Amino acid sequence: MLNISAARRGKKGNLELNIAPLIDMVFILLIFFLVTTSFVKETGVDISRPAASTAVSKTGTTILIGVTRDNTVHMDKREIDPRAVRANVERALAENPEASVVIVADKDSVTGLVINVMDNCKLAGAENVALAASLPQGG
């Protein structure tokens, strides 16, 4: 039988544990989870969407603009002036030219403001502008 304590007494060097491969594996796993995670952007306000039986799910990069029941416009979790929608969308499209714009309007918001926001998005150069809706409950 091998006596480990006797073997240790015979060696004059220190035992070292090499943790470099462990650190490499942790970083590889971290990168894997960051790459595969999808980050959902929100408008920053709670909006009650209208229901539509023809609503479809949209994939890809989107620029979200929220219009609340109080007729305020929100983008990137901050309130913006309705006249600044065009500049904000232009800036967002400069970062990602393939992005589409989704306007998340509350069902009690003023239609004129929603049309104004939609028009400013088109003037900013957005090719795909859509209104968000939810599927009707129970149907």
Secondary structure, 3 states (H helix, E strand, C coil): CCCHHHHHHHCCCCCCCCCHHHHHHHHHHHHHHHHHCCCCCCCCCCCCCCECCCCCCCCCCEEEEEECCCCCEEECCEEECHHHHHHHHHHHHHHCCCCEEEEEECCCCCHHHHHHHHHHHHHCCCCCEEECCECCCCC
